[in-house]
Amino acid sequence: MFTIEHDFDATVITLIDEAAPGARPLNEDVVILGFDDRVVLEQMSADGDEVVRVTLSMHQLTELRLALNLPEGNYRLDKPE
């Protein structure tokens, strides 16, 4: 399950982990904040005492999107001049 909200300066997507009762331990929700120049992923740490954040530039996000559909190897995406 997920939710999408449009705030003033960001789009907020929350991924909510779901599983059948007793199937597996649930993971904390993942919150994805989309800004004009970056994407921030947030999730509570395993012990629940702090929020862990990963910030991706738009270029890194493009590379991630492409990497999900490529075979194993090394790649470089040429930046337009």
Gaussian input, Z-matrix of N, CA and C with variables (Angstrom, degrees):
# hf/3-21g

backbone

0 1
 N
 C     1     B1
 C     2     B2     1     A1
 N     3     B3     2     A2     1     D1
 C     4     B4     3     A3     2     D2
 C     5     B5     4     A4     3     D3
 N     6     B6     5     A5     4     D4
 C     7     B7     6     A6     5     D5
 C     8     B8     7     A7     6     D6
 N     9     B9     8     A8     7     D7
 C    10    B10     9     A9     8     D8
 C    11    B11    10    A10     9     D9
 N    12    B12    11    A11    10    D10
 C    13    B13    12    A12    11    D11
 C    14    B14    13    A13    12    D12
 N    15    B15    14    A14    13    D13
 C    16    B16    15    A15    14    D14
 C    17    B17    16    A16    15    D15
 N    18    B18    17    A17    16    D16
 C    19    B19    18    A18    17    D17
 C    20    B20    19    A19    18    D18
 N    21    B21    20    A20    19    D19
 C    22    B22    21    A21    20    D20
 C    23    B23    22    A22    21    D21
 N    24    B24    23    A23    22    D22
 C    25    B25    24    A24    23    D23
 C    26    B26    25    A25    24    D24
 N    27    B27    26    A26    25    D25
 C    28    B28    27    A27    26    D26
 C    29    B29    28    A28    27    D27
 N    30    B30    29    A29    28    D28
 C    31    B31    30    A30    29    D29
 C    32    B32    31    A31    30    D30
 N    33    B33    32    A32    31    D31
 C    34    B34    33    A33    32    D32
 C    35    B35    34    A34    33    D33
 N    36    B36    35    A35    34    D34
 C    37    B37    36    A36    35    D35
 C    38    B38    37    A37    36    D36
 N    39    B39    38    A38    37    D37
 C    40    B40    39    A39    38    D38
 C    41    B41    40    A40    39    D39
 N    42    B42    41    A41    40    D40
 C    43    B43    42    A42    41    D41
 C    44    B44    43    A43    42    D42
 N    45    B45    44    A44    43    D43
 C    46    B46    45    A45    44    D44
 C    47    B47    46    A46    45    D45
 N    48    B48    47    A47    46    D46
 C    49    B49    48    A48    47    D47
 C    50    B50    49    A49    48    D48
 N    51    B51    50    A50    49    D49
 C    52    B52    51    A51    50    D50
 C    53    B53    52    A52    51    D51
 N    54    B54    53    A53    52    D52
 C    55    B55    54    A54    53    D53
 C    56    B56    55    A55    54    D54
 N    57    B57    56    A56    55    D55
 C    58    B58    57    A57    56    D56
 C    59    B59    58    A58    57    D57
 N    60    B60    59    A59    58    D58
 C    61    B61    60    A60    59    D59
 C    62    B62    61    A61    60    D60
 N    63    B63    62    A62    61    D61
 C    64    B64    63    A63    62    D62
 C    65    B65    64    A64    63    D63
 N    66    B66    65    A65    64    D64
 C    67    B67    66    A66    65    D65
 C    68    B68    67    A67    66    D66
 N    69    B69    68    A68    67    D67
 C    70    B70    69    A69    68    D68
 C    71    B71    70    A70    69    D69
 N    72    B72    71    A71    70    D70
 C    73    B73    72    A72    71    D71
 C    74    B74    73    A73    72    D72
 N    75    B75    74    A74    73    D73
 C    76    B76    75    A75    74    D74
 C    77    B77    76    A76    75    D75
 N    78    B78    77    A77    76    D76
 C    79    B79    78    A78    77    D77
 C    80    B80    79    A79    78    D78
 N    81    B81    80    A80    79    D79
 C    82    B82    81    A81    80    D80
 C    83    B83    82    A82    81    D81
 N    84    B84    83    A83    82    D82
 C    85    B85    84    A84    83    D83
 C    86    B86    85    A85    84    D84
 N    87    B87    86    A86    85    D85
 C    88    B88    87    A87    86    D86
 C    89    B89    88    A88    87    D87
 N    90    B90    89    A89    88    D88
 C    91    B91    90    A90    89    D89
 C    92    B92    91    A91    90    D90
 N    93    B93    92    A92    91    D91
 C    94    B94    93    A93    92    D92
 C    95    B95    94    A94    93    D93
 N    96    B96    95    A95    94    D94
 C    97    B97    96    A96    95    D95
 C    98    B98    97    A97    96    D96
 N    99    B99    98    A98    97    D97
 C   100   B100    99    A99    98    D98
 C   101   B101   100   A100    99    D99
 N   102   B102   101   A101   100   D100
 C   103   B103   102   A102   101   D101
 C   104   B104   103   A103   102   D102
 N   105   B105   104   A104   103   D103
 C   106   B106   105   A105   104   D104
 C   107   B107   106   A106   105   D105
 N   108   B108   107   A107   106   D106
 C   109   B109   108   A108   107   D107
 C   110   B110   109   A109   108   D108
 N   111   B111   110   A110   109   D109
 C   112   B112   111   A111   110   D110
 C   113   B113   112   A112   111   D111
 N   114   B114   113   A113   112   D112
 C   115   B115   114   A114   113   D113
 C   116   B116   115   A115   114   D114
 N   117   B117   116   A116   115   D115
 C   118   B118   117   A117   116   D116
 C   119   B119   118   A118   117   D117
 N   120   B120   119   A119   118   D118
 C   121   B121   120   A120   119   D119
 C   122   B122   121   A121   120   D120
 N   123   B123   122   A122   121   D121
 C   124   B124   123   A123   122   D122
 C   125   B125   124   A124   123   D123
 N   126   B126   125   A125   124   D124
 C   127   B127   126   A126   125   D125
 C   128   B128   127   A127   126   D126
 N   129   B129   128   A128   127   D127
 C   130   B130   129   A129   128   D128
 C   131   B131   130   A130   129   D129
 N   132   B132   131   A131   130   D130
 C   133   B133   132   A132   131   D131
 C   134   B134   133   A133   132   D132
 N   135   B135   134   A134   133   D133
 C   136   B136   135   A135   134   D134
 C   137   B137   136   A136   135   D135
 N   138   B138   137   A137   136   D136
 C   139   B139   138   A138   137   D137
 C   140   B140   139   A139   138   D138
 N   141   B141   140   A140   139   D139
 C   142   B142   141   A141   140   D140
 C   143   B143   142   A142   141   D141
 N   144   B144   143   A143   142   D142
 C   145   B145   144   A144   143   D143
 C   146   B146   145   A145   144   D144
 N   147   B147   146   A146   145   D145
 C   148   B148   147   A147   146   D146
 C   149   B149   148   A148   147   D147
 N   150   B150   149   A149   148   D148
 C   151   B151   150   A150   149   D149
 C   152   B152   151   A151   150   D150
 N   153   B153   152   A152   151   D151
 C   154   B154   153   A153   152   D152
 C   155   B155   154   A154   153   D153
 N   156   B156   155   A155   154   D154
 C   157   B157   156   A156   155   D155
 C   158   B158   157   A157   156   D156
 N   159   B159   158   A158   157   D157
 C   160   B160   159   A159   158   D158
 C   161   B161   160   A160   159   D159
 N   162   B162   161   A161   160   D160
 C   163   B163   162   A162   161   D161
 C   164   B164   163   A163   162   D162
 N   165   B165   164   A164   163   D163
 C   166   B166   165   A165   164   D164
 C   167   B167   166   A166   165   D165
 N   168   B168   167   A167   166   D166
 C   169   B169   168   A168   167   D167
 C   170   B170   169   A169   168   D168
 N   171   B171   170   A170   169   D169
 C   172   B172   171   A171   170   D170
 C   173   B173   172   A172   171   D171
 N   174   B174   173   A173   172   D172
 C   175   B175   174   A174   173   D173
 C   176   B176   175   A175   174   D174
 N   177   B177   176   A176   175   D175
 C   178   B178   177   A177   176   D176
 C   179   B179   178   A178   177   D177
 N   180   B180   179   A179   178   D178
 C   181   B181   180   A180   179   D179
 C   182   B182   181   A181   180   D180
 N   183   B183   182   A182   181   D181
 C   184   B184   183   A183   182   D182
 C   185   B185   184   A184   183   D183
 N   186   B186   185   A185   184   D184
 C   187   B187   186   A186   185   D185
 C   188   B188   187   A187   186   D186
 N   189   B189   188   A188   187   D187
 C   190   B190   189   A189   188   D188
 C   191   B191   190   A190   189   D189
 N   192   B192   191   A191   190   D190
 C   193   B193   192   A192   191   D191
 C   194   B194   193   A193   192   D192
 N   195   B195   194   A194   193   D193
 C   196   B196   195   A195   194   D194
 C   197   B197   196   A196   195   D195
 N   198   B198   197   A197   196   D196
 C   199   B199   198   A198   197   D197
 C   200   B200   199   A199   198   D198
 N   201   B201   200   A200   199   D199
 C   202   B202   201   A201   200   D200
 C   203   B203   202   A202   201   D201
 N   204   B204   203   A203   202   D202
 C   205   B205   204   A204   203   D203
 C   206   B206   205   A205   204   D204
 N   207   B207   206   A206   205   D205
 C   208   B208   207   A207   206   D206
 C   209   B209   208   A208   207   D207
 N   210   B210   209   A209   208   D208
 C   211   B211   210   A210   209   D209
 C   212   B212   211   A211   210   D210
 N   213   B213   212   A212   211   D211
 C   214   B214   213   A213   212   D212
 C   215   B215   214   A214   213   D213
 N   216   B216   215   A215   214   D214
 C   217   B217   216   A216   215   D215
 C   218   B218   217   A217   216   D216
 N   219   B219   218   A218   217   D217
 C   220   B220   219   A219   218   D218
 C   221   B221   220   A220   219   D219
 N   222   B222   221   A221   220   D220
 C   223   B223   222   A222   221   D221
 C   224   B224   223   A223   222   D222
 N   225   B225   224   A224   223   D223
 C   226   B226   225   A225   224   D224
 C   227   B227   226   A226   225   D225
 N   228   B228   227   A227   226   D226
 C   229   B229   228   A228   227   D227
 C   230   B230   229   A229   228   D228
 N   231   B231   230   A230   229   D229
 C   232   B232   231   A231   230   D230
 C   233   B233   232   A232   231   D231
 N   234   B234   233   A233   232   D232
 C   235   B235   234   A234   233   D233
 C   236   B236   235   A235   234   D234
 N   237   B237   236   A236   235   D235
 C   238   B238   237   A237   236   D236
 C   239   B239   238   A238   237   D237
 N   240   B240   239   A239   238   D238
 C   241   B241   240   A240   239   D239
 C   242   B242   241   A241   240   D240

   B1=1.4405
   B2=1.5190
   B3=1.3375
   B4=1.4521
   B5=1.5198
   B6=1.3217
   B7=1.4558
   B8=1.5180
   B9=1.3390
   B10=1.4619
   B11=1.5248
   B12=1.3313
   B13=1.4606
   B14=1.5216
   B15=1.3101
   B16=1.4616
   B17=1.5184
   B18=1.3434
   B19=1.4546
   B20=1.5225
   B21=1.3227
   B22=1.4672
   B23=1.5265
   B24=1.3392
   B25=1.4639
   B26=1.5229
   B27=1.3358
   B28=1.4609
   B29=1.5249
   B30=1.3179
   B31=1.4537
   B32=1.5179
   B33=1.3268
   B34=1.4570
   B35=1.5280
   B36=1.3314
   B37=1.4641
   B38=1.5242
   B39=1.3169
   B40=1.4593
   B41=1.5192
   B42=1.3305
   B43=1.4538
   B44=1.5243
   B45=1.3263
   B46=1.4574
   B47=1.5204
   B48=1.3252
   B49=1.4595
   B50=1.5203
   B51=1.3271
   B52=1.4530
   B53=1.5242
   B54=1.2950
   B55=1.4606
   B56=1.5216
   B57=1.3023
   B58=1.4600
   B59=1.5291
   B60=1.3263
   B61=1.4699
   B62=1.5352
   B63=1.3209
   B64=1.4509
   B65=1.5166
   B66=1.3326
   B67=1.4637
   B68=1.5296
   B69=1.3146
   B70=1.4699
   B71=1.5139
   B72=1.3177
   B73=1.4671
   B74=1.5264
   B75=1.3221
   B76=1.4592
   B77=1.5178
   B78=1.3230
   B79=1.4582
   B80=1.5187
   B81=1.3206
   B82=1.4654
   B83=1.5225
   B84=1.3395
   B85=1.4599
   B86=1.5260
   B87=1.3266
   B88=1.4577
   B89=1.5229
   B90=1.3277
   B91=1.4519
   B92=1.5250
   B93=1.3354
   B94=1.4606
   B95=1.5213
   B96=1.3276
   B97=1.4621
   B98=1.5222
   B99=1.3234
   B100=1.4460
   B101=1.5179
   B102=1.3304
   B103=1.4631
   B104=1.5279
   B105=1.3311
   B106=1.4590
   B107=1.5295
   B108=1.3298
   B109=1.4576
   B110=1.5301
   B111=1.3340
   B112=1.4645
   B113=1.5240
   B114=1.3341
   B115=1.4591
   B116=1.5211
   B117=1.3302
   B118=1.4629
   B119=1.5224
   B120=1.3448
   B121=1.4612
   B122=1.5196
   B123=1.3230
   B124=1.4678
   B125=1.5171
   B126=1.3408
   B127=1.4609
   B128=1.5241
   B129=1.3235
   B130=1.4610
   B131=1.5212
   B132=1.3239
   B133=1.4603
   B134=1.5285
   B135=1.3166
   B136=1.4694
   B137=1.5320
   B138=1.3423
   B139=1.4646
   B140=1.5310
   B141=1.3249
   B142=1.4562
   B143=1.5063
   B144=1.3393
   B145=1.4635
   B146=1.5248
   B147=1.3367
   B148=1.4566
   B149=1.5229
   B150=1.3164
   B151=1.4625
   B152=1.5227
   B153=1.3195
   B154=1.4622
   B155=1.5247
   B156=1.3405
   B157=1.4634
   B158=1.5207
   B159=1.3243
   B160=1.4608
   B161=1.5205
   B162=1.3397
   B163=1.4609
   B164=1.5232
   B165=1.3296
   B166=1.4573
   B167=1.5265
   B168=1.3298
   B169=1.4627
   B170=1.5311
   B171=1.3088
   B172=1.4608
   B173=1.5246
   B174=1.3356
   B175=1.4651
   B176=1.5339
   B177=1.3236
   B178=1.4682
   B179=1.5270
   B180=1.3171
   B181=1.4571
   B182=1.5316
   B183=1.3251
   B184=1.4697
   B185=1.5208
   B186=1.3430
   B187=1.4625
   B188=1.5233
   B189=1.3193
   B190=1.4630
   B191=1.5232
   B192=1.3401
   B193=1.4605
   B194=1.5277
   B195=1.3353
   B196=1.4611
   B197=1.5266
   B198=1.3271
   B199=1.4598
   B200=1.5223
   B201=1.3132
   B202=1.4635
   B203=1.5223
   B204=1.3297
   B205=1.4632
   B206=1.5248
   B207=1.3270
   B208=1.4653
   B209=1.5217
   B210=1.3469
   B211=1.4552
   B212=1.5346
   B213=1.3139
   B214=1.4587
   B215=1.5227
   B216=1.3330
   B217=1.4619
   B218=1.5075
   B219=1.3468
   B220=1.4695
   B221=1.5120
   B222=1.3166
   B223=1.4566
   B224=1.5152
   B225=1.3327
   B226=1.4651
   B227=1.5146
   B228=1.3069
   B229=1.4566
   B230=1.5119
   B231=1.3216
   B232=1.4735
   B233=1.5147
   B234=1.3278
   B235=1.4686
   B236=1.5233
   B237=1.3289
   B238=1.4707
   B239=1.5269
   B240=1.3015
   B241=1.4792
   B242=1.4966
   A1=108.34
   A2=116.81
   A3=120.53
   A4=110.21
   A5=114.83
   A6=120.92
   A7=108.63
   A8=116.58
   A9=123.04
   A10=107.38
   A11=115.55
   A12=121.65
   A13=108.39
   A14=116.35
   A15=121.21
   A16=108.38
   A17=115.70
   A18=121.84
   A19=108.99
   A20=116.04
   A21=121.52
   A22=112.12
   A23=117.46
   A24=120.51
   A25=114.19
   A26=118.63
   A27=119.93
   A28=110.29
   A29=114.42
   A30=121.54
   A31=106.50
   A32=117.35
   A33=122.01
   A34=108.89
   A35=115.70
   A36=122.32
   A37=106.77
   A38=116.81
   A39=121.58
   A40=108.59
   A41=116.33
   A42=122.55
   A43=108.09
   A44=116.66
   A45=122.05
   A46=108.19
   A47=116.94
   A48=121.90
   A49=109.69
   A50=116.89
   A51=122.24
   A52=109.01
   A53=116.66
   A54=121.98
   A55=108.19
   A56=115.32
   A57=119.27
   A58=108.58
   A59=117.82
   A60=120.25
   A61=111.47
   A62=116.34
   A63=122.34
   A64=115.11
   A65=118.58
   A66=121.00
   A67=112.05
   A68=116.01
   A69=121.60
   A70=108.19
   A71=116.84
   A72=118.36
   A73=110.10
   A74=116.85
   A75=120.35
   A76=110.19
   A77=115.82
   A78=121.89
   A79=109.31
   A80=115.84
   A81=120.71
   A82=109.53
   A83=116.27
   A84=120.72
   A85=109.94
   A86=116.25
   A87=122.65
   A88=107.09
   A89=116.33
   A90=121.76
   A91=107.82
   A92=116.32
   A93=122.56
   A94=107.83
   A95=116.02
   A96=122.16
   A97=108.25
   A98=117.85
   A99=122.07
   A100=111.36
   A101=116.80
   A102=123.19
   A103=108.30
   A104=117.38
   A105=121.06
   A106=112.73
   A107=117.34
   A108=120.73
   A109=114.77
   A110=117.97
   A111=119.96
   A112=109.64
   A113=114.10
   A114=122.38
   A115=106.84
   A116=117.00
   A117=121.83
   A118=108.34
   A119=116.33
   A120=122.36
   A121=107.81
   A122=116.55
   A123=121.80
   A124=109.87
   A125=115.03
   A126=121.28
   A127=107.68
   A128=116.01
   A129=119.56
   A130=109.06
   A131=116.80
   A132=121.12
   A133=109.63
   A134=116.23
   A135=121.36
   A136=112.04
   A137=117.26
   A138=119.37
   A139=112.52
   A140=117.40
   A141=121.88
   A142=116.33
   A143=117.69
   A144=118.26
   A145=114.32
   A146=118.48
   A147=120.22
   A148=110.49
   A149=115.18
   A150=121.38
   A151=108.02
   A152=116.42
   A153=122.08
   A154=106.89
   A155=116.67
   A156=121.53
   A157=110.89
   A158=115.31
   A159=122.50
   A160=106.22
   A161=116.51
   A162=121.35
   A163=109.23
   A164=116.17
   A165=122.41
   A166=109.08
   A167=116.43
   A168=119.38
   A169=107.81
   A170=116.62
   A171=119.33
   A172=110.70
   A173=117.43
   A174=120.90
   A175=110.57
   A176=116.86
   A177=120.02
   A178=110.85
   A179=116.86
   A180=120.52
   A181=110.99
   A182=116.58
   A183=120.80
   A184=110.43
   A185=116.84
   A186=120.22
   A187=111.06
   A188=117.74
   A189=121.13
   A190=110.61
   A191=116.43
   A192=120.50
   A193=110.70
   A194=116.87
   A195=120.78
   A196=111.48
   A197=116.89
   A198=121.41
   A199=112.07
   A200=117.43
   A201=120.33
   A202=112.28
   A203=117.52
   A204=121.63
   A205=113.31
   A206=118.09
   A207=121.20
   A208=110.55
   A209=116.31
   A210=119.42
   A211=110.68
   A212=116.02
   A213=122.57
   A214=110.17
   A215=116.90
   A216=121.06
   A217=111.21
   A218=115.76
   A219=123.21
   A220=108.44
   A221=116.37
   A222=121.06
   A223=110.11
   A224=116.11
   A225=121.92
   A226=106.86
   A227=116.06
   A228=121.80
   A229=106.75
   A230=116.86
   A231=120.42
   A232=109.35
   A233=114.76
   A234=120.82
   A235=108.48
   A236=117.11
   A237=118.85
   A238=109.71
   A239=115.28
   A240=120.76
   A241=110.49
   D1=148.45
   D2=175.86
   D3=-149.19
   D4=160.43
   D5=176.03
   D6=-125.52
   D7=154.16
   D8=176.19
   D9=-130.33
   D10=129.35
   D11=177.42
   D12=-132.46
   D13=142.30
   D14=176.61
   D15=-107.38
   D16=109.57
   D17=175.56
   D18=-91.76
   D19=-179.71
   D20=-178.18
   D21=-57.00
   D22=-48.85
   D23=-174.16
   D24=-116.65
   D25=5.37
   D26=-177.36
   D27=-154.63
   D28=155.44
   D29=167.73
   D30=-99.02
   D31=130.20
   D32=-175.81
   D33=-114.15
   D34=119.69
   D35=176.75
   D36=-113.20
   D37=129.70
   D38=177.65
   D39=-116.64
   D40=121.77
   D41=177.00
   D42=-96.04
   D43=121.37
   D44=-175.92
   D45=-108.41
   D46=119.84
   D47=-178.92
   D48=-71.33
   D49=132.27
   D50=178.21
   D51=-132.33
   D52=145.61
   D53=176.08
   D54=-157.53
   D55=158.92
   D56=175.45
   D57=-62.56
   D58=146.46
   D59=-179.75
   D60=-53.28
   D61=127.36
   D62=178.16
   D63=78.95
   D64=-1.30
   D65=-177.27
   D66=-69.44
   D67=-41.60
   D68=-178.95
   D69=-168.91
   D70=162.32
   D71=175.33
   D72=-67.60
   D73=142.51
   D74=178.33
   D75=-83.46
   D76=145.36
   D77=173.92
   D78=-89.97
   D79=157.74
   D80=175.71
   D81=-64.03
   D82=154.10
   D83=176.38
   D84=-60.10
   D85=148.61
   D86=174.08
   D87=-108.98
   D88=127.10
   D89=178.29
   D90=-108.78
   D91=127.51
   D92=-179.78
   D93=-114.52
   D94=119.95
   D95=-179.32
   D96=-107.14
   D97=115.78
   D98=-179.95
   D99=-101.58
   D100=116.08
   D101=177.23
   D102=-108.41
   D103=177.96
   D104=179.05
   D105=-63.71
   D106=-34.37
   D107=-171.96
   D108=-117.78
   D109=1.00
   D110=-177.34
   D111=-163.72
   D112=165.58
   D113=173.74
   D114=-127.89
   D115=132.41
   D116=-179.42
   D117=-117.29
   D118=128.47
   D119=174.94
   D120=-105.51
   D121=133.43
   D122=-180.00
   D123=-129.17
   D124=141.87
   D125=174.63
   D126=-154.79
   D127=143.00
   D128=175.43
   D129=-64.46
   D130=143.62
   D131=176.79
   D132=-64.72
   D133=163.85
   D134=-177.40
   D135=-57.88
   D136=-35.34
   D137=179.28
   D138=-87.90
   D139=-2.03
   D140=172.97
   D141=74.40
   D142=18.56
   D143=-177.16
   D144=-103.39
   D145=-6.52
   D146=178.76
   D147=-156.80
   D148=156.38
   D149=175.90
   D150=-90.02
   D151=128.72
   D152=176.80
   D153=-95.46
   D154=130.77
   D155=-177.77
   D156=-121.17
   D157=139.93
   D158=172.10
   D159=-126.43
   D160=126.56
   D161=179.27
   D162=-110.26
   D163=127.90
   D164=178.33
   D165=-115.85
   D166=134.84
   D167=171.28
   D168=-71.44
   D169=166.66
   D170=178.73
   D171=-63.68
   D172=-32.99
   D173=177.29
   D174=-66.35
   D175=-43.57
   D176=177.17
   D177=-62.54
   D178=-38.59
   D179=178.64
   D180=-63.91
   D181=-40.84
   D182=176.29
   D183=-61.86
   D184=-44.07
   D185=178.92
   D186=-63.35
   D187=-39.72
   D188=177.72
   D189=-62.33
   D190=-45.68
   D191=179.50
   D192=-58.53
   D193=-44.21
   D194=179.38
   D195=-68.03
   D196=-38.53
   D197=-177.35
   D198=-63.48
   D199=-29.74
   D200=-179.40
   D201=-65.04
   D202=-17.96
   D203=-176.68
   D204=-115.31
   D205=12.66
   D206=-178.21
   D207=-113.86
   D208=153.79
   D209=175.53
   D210=-74.94
   D211=171.83
   D212=178.93
   D213=-55.22
   D214=140.17
   D215=178.45
   D216=154.80
   D217=-176.93
   D218=176.77
   D219=-106.71
   D220=137.28
   D221=-176.92
   D222=-139.63
   D223=152.97
   D224=172.90
   D225=-134.84
   D226=128.96
   D227=176.30
   D228=-94.72
   D229=118.15
   D230=179.75
   D231=-69.23
   D232=131.49
   D233=177.01
   D234=-83.11
   D235=135.85
   D236=175.87
   D237=-67.24
   D238=140.35
   D239=-179.68
   D240=-80.37

